[in-house]
Amino acid sequence: MSIPPDYFPGRASYRRLHAMATVLERFCARAPDALTLAQLGGDVELPKRTLKSLCFNLERLGLLMAVGTAEQWTLADHPGKLTLDDVWRAAQFPIRSGKTDSRPEAADDIDMLISQALLAINQSISTQLRKFQLDSVRIAQRGLWSIR
């Protein structure tokens, strides 16, 4: 059973969350081995450019670690420590394809109020998402227990 794309407020947010979760799940499944961009492309149906941007962003956020070549990564921590909360937090940041250093616009009072409200919502969501580990997909695929 899959979640319909319109379940989340924005389709782009859902797609980004789904893409990051899918990529990180592949790294969990192959842990502790590293994955090249080519190997990841064979497992995940996303354009190479998108996968590369995702991996660079996940590396920048400390979830992946570069190994050897410029297009090879491994998980930065044990797969059992990676939760949906980590994916949720990573999905909150825009995906950058290169290094850009643009200054954010000055926030007004309403921006600050909305930011505070969204932070509280994200903390509440994060509390729930910490309960779900991405390596449980790997365990379920091996038939050790079923996901309910």
C-alpha positions in Angstrom: 0.0 0.0 0.0 1.5 3.3 -1.0 0.6 6.8 0.2 -1.2 8.9 -2.4 0.9 11.9 -3.6 -1.8 14.4 -2.5 -1.7 13.1 1.1 0.9 15.7 2.0 0.1 19.4 1.6 2.5 19.8 -1.4 3.3 17.3 -4.1 6.8 18.7 -4.3 7.3 18.1 -0.6 6.0 14.6 -0.8 8.2 13.8 -3.9 11.3 15.2 -2.1 10.5 13.2 1.1 9.8 10.0 -0.9 13.0 10.4 -3.0 15.2 11.0 0.0 13.7 8.1 1.9 14.1 5.8 -1.1 17.7 6.8 -1.6 18.6 6.4 2.1 16.8 3.0 2.3 19.0 1.8 -0.5 22.1 2.8 1.5 20.6 1.0 4.5 20.1 -2.1 2.5 23.7 -2.1 1.3 25.3 -1.0 4.5 28.1 -1.0 5.4 29.1 -1.1 1.7 29.4 2.1 -0.3 27.2 2.8 -3.3 28.2 4.5 -6.5 25.9 6.8 -8.4 25.6 4.1 -11.2 24.6 1.4 -8.7 22.1 3.7 -7.1 20.7 4.6 -10.5 20.1 0.9 -11.1 18.1 0.6 -7.9 16.2 3.9 -7.9 14.1 5.2 -10.7 15.2 8.8 -10.6 17.3 10.8 -13.1 21.0 10.6 -12.5 21.2 14.4 -12.0 18.5 14.2 -9.3 20.3 11.3 -7.6 23.6 13.2 -7.6 22.0 16.3 -6.1 20.2 14.2 -3.5 23.4 12.4 -2.5 25.4 15.7 -2.3 22.7 17.2 -0.1 22.5 14.2 2.1 26.3 14.3 2.5 26.1 18.1 3.3 23.5 17.3 6.0 25.7 14.6 7.5 23.6 11.5 6.6 26.0 10.2 3.8 29.7 10.2 3.7 31.8 10.4 0.5 34.1 7.4 -0.2 36.9 7.5 -2.6 35.5 8.9 -5.9 33.3 11.9 -6.2 30.3 9.8 -7.0 30.4 7.1 -4.2 28.9 7.3 -0.7 28.1 5.3 2.4 25.9 6.0 5.4 27.6 8.3 7.8 26.2 6.2 10.8 24.8 2.8 11.5 21.6 2.1 9.5 19.7 1.2 12.7 20.2 4.9 13.8 18.6 6.4 10.7 14.9 7.2 11.2 12.2 8.8 9.2 12.8 11.9 11.3 16.3 12.2 9.7 14.6 12.0 6.3 12.0 14.5 7.2 14.6 17.0 8.4 16.7 16.5 5.3 13.6 17.1 3.1 13.0 20.4 4.7 16.1 21.8 3.0 16.0 22.8 -0.6 17.9 20.4 -2.9 20.9 22.3 -4.4 22.6 21.0 -7.5 25.7 23.2 -6.9 27.2 25.5 -4.4 25.2 28.7 -4.3 25.5 31.3 -1.6 22.5 33.5 -1.7 21.5 35.6 1.2 18.0 35.1 2.6 15.6 38.0 2.5 14.9 39.8 5.8 12.0 38.2 7.7 9.1 40.3 8.9 7.0 39.6 12.0 4.5 37.3 10.2 7.4 35.3 8.7 8.8 34.8 12.2 5.4 33.8 13.5 4.9 31.3 10.7 8.4 30.0 11.2 7.8 29.4 14.9 4.5 27.6 14.1 6.2 25.4 11.5 9.1 24.6 13.8 6.6 23.5 16.5 4.8 21.3 13.9 8.1 19.9 12.7 9.1 19.0 16.2 5.9 17.2 16.8 6.2 15.3 13.5 9.8 14.5 14.3 8.9 13.0 17.6 6.7 10.5 15.8 9.0 9.9 12.9 11.9 9.0 15.3 10.0 5.8 16.0 10.5 4.4 12.5 13.9 3.1 11.4 14.7 2.8 7.7 16.6 -0.4 8.2 13.3 -2.1 9.1 12.6 -2.2 5.4 15.7 -4.4 4.9 14.8 -6.6 7.8 11.2 -7.1 6.5 12.6 -7.9 3.0 14.7 -10.7 4.5 11.5 -12.0 6.1 12.6 -11.7 9.7 9.4 -9.8 10.6 6.6 -8.1 8.8 5.8 -4.4 8.7 2.3 -3.6 9.9 
